[in-house]
Amino acid sequence: MIPQSFEYETPSTLQDAIGLLEKYGEDAKILSGGHSLIPMMKLRFASPEYIIDINNIPGLDYIKEEAGLVKLGALVREADVEHSDLLKTHFPIFADVAKQIADPQVRNRATVAGNLAHGDAANDQPAVMLALRASVVITGSAGARIVPIDEFFFGFYTTAIQPNEILTEIQIPVPPSGTGSAYHKLERKVGDYATAGVGVQLTLDGKGICTAIGIGLTNVNPVPLRAERSEAALLGKPINEATIAEAAKYAAEDCNPSTDLRGSDEYKRAMVAVLLKRMIIKATERALA
Amino acid sequence: MNKEISLTVNGEAHTVSVEPRLLLVHLIRENLNLTGTHIGCDTSSCGACTILMDGKSVKSCTILAVQANGHSLETIEGVSAEGQLNPLQNGFKQNHGLHCGFCTPGMIMRATELLASNPNPTEEEIRWGISGNLCRCTGYNNIVKAILHASATMQGLEPASTEPQFV
């Protein structure tokens, strides 16, 4: 399979890349890891006239902690996340998710920011970022703006990024001590999209009361879904069998999966409930560890 | 419009003019005539097209040739000195890890990075490590043994017996 012809640009600065986007508008696509875009181009689902490859822009591959935030640049690869000590310290969820995204070769190329910018509810990082209450920095010719993850996903393949903008950074608040996080997806085989996936981050106080909670769901809704009623069922309460069961019930009710090759609507809702229970327990264990 | 790119493949410098839409695997196989790198699924699932790009294993069916500009590639043709099998090749030979052989170049390129980053992997780490490479003969047990064999050899240890184990 061979993509349709296109013009290829390799800007060496972010300003140049944005300038090219200004020039070409919706006819251009940003290429970072390329492991969503190139397959779509090969299948002719996407036929951009201009490809703007940002891989040669230096200084976009950082993972750093600054002012209470962990910041990931646009070119951080999934493999970088898998092996980052800084992320391991604060966010055990990344060790969970990175291992479940595609396979080692794909993770060597694919970027975390691209996983978000693609705007696909089947991707795993969106649910993780919902759980972590992240924000993204979107940069255009007028400068940068910070968009909370809850205002980022608009619809299938549609996000808050405008045609003349680039997602340049992900910002994740460093959680207080007593926080744990976990992610799991049910998949038929390595590299498959999730039948259902659940990411959880929660914080417990000294008495075991949940003082902060984030829950994101993968591939069970047209857009990545925050399980709001499930969060409310846990916030301010102890984590016990009853509160976990209530949270799981709400998530199964509030998601909106499609029946497809991976399972029926009913099955996927049941799996959301099972996975949410397990991830709350795992995140709680990690919070207490 | 064609782009002129310069890259190093198995230590040899090349400058070629390519269409931007040319896939890296096609450059390797058709322009450079290095046909050891295979095209299996063509959808970044099977790993038969795995090569090393600056030491990292990647699927060359899902990278544009123009993206290799300025980079250093290694393919299966570059892993051994003339006439000498390297430890991974020898491990595959000793453990009957080849079967039909189609997936083998990708398996070896992937295992090259795996052993470079983790010289003494457990069986589980090897199985996760080659999770992006499919063997249609389902010969994974012998492939895992082959990689363990190479790992031992490269550390100067005695590899496990290659005799079949009957249970």
HADDOCK unambig.tbl for C-alpha pairs under 7 A between the chains (distance, minus, plus):
assign (segid A and resid 2 and name CA) (segid B and resid 21 and name CA) 6.98 0.50 0.50
assign (segid A and resid 3 and name CA) (segid B and resid 21 and name CA) 5.88 0.50 0.50
assign (segid A and resid 4 and name CA) (segid B and resid 21 and name CA) 7.00 0.50 0.50
assign (segid A and resid 5 and name CA) (segid B and resid 21 and name CA) 5.89 0.50 0.50
assign (segid A and resid 6 and name CA) (segid B and resid 20 and name CA) 6.82 0.50 0.50
assign (segid A and resid 6 and name CA) (segid B and resid 21 and name CA) 6.82 0.50 0.50
assign (segid A and resid 7 and name CA) (segid B and resid 1 and name CA) 6.67 0.50 0.50
assign (segid A and resid 7 and name CA) (segid B and resid 20 and name CA) 6.83 0.50 0.50
assign (segid A and resid 8 and name CA) (segid B and resid 20 and name CA) 6.05 0.50 0.50
assign (segid A and resid 35 and name CA) (segid B and resid 62 and name CA) 6.58 0.50 0.50
assign (segid A and resid 38 and name CA) (segid B and resid 62 and name CA) 6.11 0.50 0.50
assign (segid A and resid 39 and name CA) (segid B and resid 43 and name CA) 6.55 0.50 0.50
assign (segid A and resid 39 and name CA) (segid B and resid 62 and name CA) 6.78 0.50 0.50
assign (segid A and resid 103 and name CA) (segid B and resid 131 and name CA) 6.01 0.50 0.50
assign (segid A and resid 103 and name CA) (segid B and resid 132 and name CA) 4.77 0.50 0.50
assign (segid A and resid 104 and name CA) (segid B and resid 129 and name CA) 6.59 0.50 0.50
assign (segid A and resid 104 and name CA) (segid B and resid 132 and name CA) 6.30 0.50 0.50
assign (segid A and resid 105 and name CA) (segid B and resid 57 and name CA) 5.43 0.50 0.50
assign (segid A and resid 105 and name CA) (segid B and resid 58 and name CA) 4.62 0.50 0.50
assign (segid A and resid 105 and name CA) (segid B and resid 59 and name CA) 6.19 0.50 0.50
assign (segid A and resid 105 and name CA) (segid B and resid 132 and name CA) 6.68 0.50 0.50
assign (segid A and resid 106 and name CA) (segid B and resid 58 and name CA) 6.62 0.50 0.50
assign (segid A and resid 108 and name CA) (segid B and resid 56 and name CA) 6.84 0.50 0.50
assign (segid A and resid 108 and name CA) (segid B and resid 58 and name CA) 6.63 0.50 0.50
assign (segid A and resid 190 and name CA) (segid B and resid 131 and name CA) 6.56 0.50 0.50
